[in-house]
Amino acid sequence: MGAVTRTGSVVLVALDGLASAPVFAVRRELSLRSGDLPAQPYHLAAGLELADGEDLIGQVERGAEEAAVAGLRAMADLLPTATTVLGVGVVVKAISVPQRLADVVRSHAWMHAAEGMLYREAVLAAARQCGWQARAVDVTSLPAAEQQLDSIARAAGRPWRRIEKDAARAAMALLP
C-alpha cells in the first residue's frame, strides 16, 4: 500500500504484482480524525496554555493513529483473498520542525509542517501496529513509472490526481 497524508486524512492506493508490472487493487481516502478533535491541533494549541496544548496534540496523535489502524485494516479487508500486505509506504518530505511546542506555535509554517508530520507518523505507526513494514518514502525518490501509472489509472478510474499517483508510486517502492 502507498499513502499520502493530508491534514486529517490519508489517500491509500494498494497494488499487487511486481514493481515492473504493478496491478491496481483498491484505493480509498480515509479520515484520520477522531471524534470532535481538530484536524489542525497545532493551530488550536497556539491559543492554549502550553500544558493544555501538549495534551491536545497528544490526543490528536493517539486518535489519528487509532483511525489509521482501523483504516489500514479496512483497506486490507478489501484486497483479494490471496493478496498479502507487504507494507505501507508513506510519502514524506524532508522538513525540519522544532521539538518544543512553544517553538512550533511561533510560526504558522511550522504549525502546518508539524501537522503534516503528525499525520504521516500516525500512518507509519499504524502500519507497524498492523504488523506490516512501515517505510517513509521521500517524495524526491518516488519512481517516475509513467507507463505503469497510466495502466494503474485506467484500472482505478477517476479521480486520479497527483495525490493518488504519489500514493501508487509509494506502493510501487514496496513491491518486489
N, C-alpha and C positions, 0 to 999 in steps of 0.2 A: 504494500500500500504506500502511496505517496500522499503527503499532506502539506497544505499551505494554510496557515492560520491568518485570520483577520481579527479585528477587535471583537471578541466574544463569539467567534465561530471558526470552523475549520472546513475546508474543502478536501475531501478524500477521493482518490482515484485508485482502484485496485486493478492490477494487471496480472496476467498469467503468462506462461510461456518463458521465452528466453529474452535477454536484453536485446539481442539482434532481431527478434521477431515477436515483440510483445503482443498480447491479445487482451483487449478490453474485457473486464469482468463486470465492474459496477462502480458507480460514483455517487456520492452524497455530499450535501452541505449540512453540517450539524452545528447546533448551538453548543457553546461551551459555558453558557451562563447557568447559574444555579439559583433557582428561586427568584427573589427580587433583588439580588446583589447586582451592583452596577457593572456594566461592561468596561467602563473606564475607571477603575478603582483609584489609580494614582491621581486623576483629576479631582475626584471627590476627597481623597486623602489630603490634598493641598489645603483644604479648608478646615481640617480637623486638627485636634491636638495630636502630637506625634504618636503617642501610645495608641490612640484610637485609630489613627491612620494605619499603623502597623498591623493592628488587629483586623481591620477591614481588608488589607492586602492579603493577609493570611487566610481569611475566609474565602476570598475570591480565588486564591490559588488552590485551596482544597476543593472548592466547588467546581472549578474548571477541570481539575484532574479527575474528579468523580464523573463529571459529564463526559469527559474524553474516554474514560474506561468504558462507560456504557455505550457510547457511540461507536468505538472501535469494535467492541464485541457484537453490536448490532450489525455493523458493516460486515464483519466476518461471517455472521449467520446468513448473509445474502449471497455469499460466494457459493459456487458449485461445490457439491459434496467432496469431490476428490481434490479440491484446492487446499493447499496448506499456506497459511500466512507465514512468510519468511521474516517479515519485519515491517517497520513503518519508517519511511524516510521523510523527515520533516525539513522543508526548505527554510534555511536560516540566512540571515545577512550578518556580516561582521559589523557589530556595533559595540560601543563602549558606554556603559551606564554606571554612574556612581553606585556604590554598595549601600550607602545610607539613604534612607527615605528622605531625611531632611535635605539632602543634597539633590535628590531626584526632583522633588517638587519645586525646586527653584527655577527649573527650566521646562517650558512647555514641550520642547522637542524631547527632552529626557523622559518626561512623563509618557509620551507616545511610545518611545523606544522601550521603556520598561514594561508597558502593557503588551507590546509585541512579544517581548521575551517571556513574559508571564504565560501567555497562551501557547507559545512554542514549547516551553518547558513542560507545561501541563500535558501536552500530547506525547512528548518523549517519555515522561514518567508513566503515563497511562499505558504506552506500548510495553514498557518494562513490566508493569503490573500484570499485563495480559500474558507475560512470558515470551514476548517476541523481541527480536532485535530492534533497538531504537537507534536510529542514525540521524544525526544532524547533517544535512546536505547543503553545503554552501551554494547559494544561488549562482555564483560565478562558475561553479564546477558542474552544473547541470548539463547533461548531454544535449547537443543540438537535435539530433534524431528527427529531422523534419519528415522524412518518409514514414517512419514509424508513427509519428504524431498524426500525420494525415490519415493513416489507416485506423488508428485509435479513434480519431474524431468522427470518422464515418460510422463506426460501430457505436460510439457513445451518443451521437446526436447533439442537438443544441440544449443548453448553452455550451459552447466550447471556447471559453475566454482564456486569457493568459493564465489565470489562476488555475484552471483545470489542466492546461498544458504543463505548467510548472509542477503540479502535483503528479502528473503522469511521468514527467522526467525524473522526479524523485523516486517514484516507484520503479522505474527502469534501472536506476542506480543500484537497486537491491536484487534485481533478477540475475540469475546465473548467465 
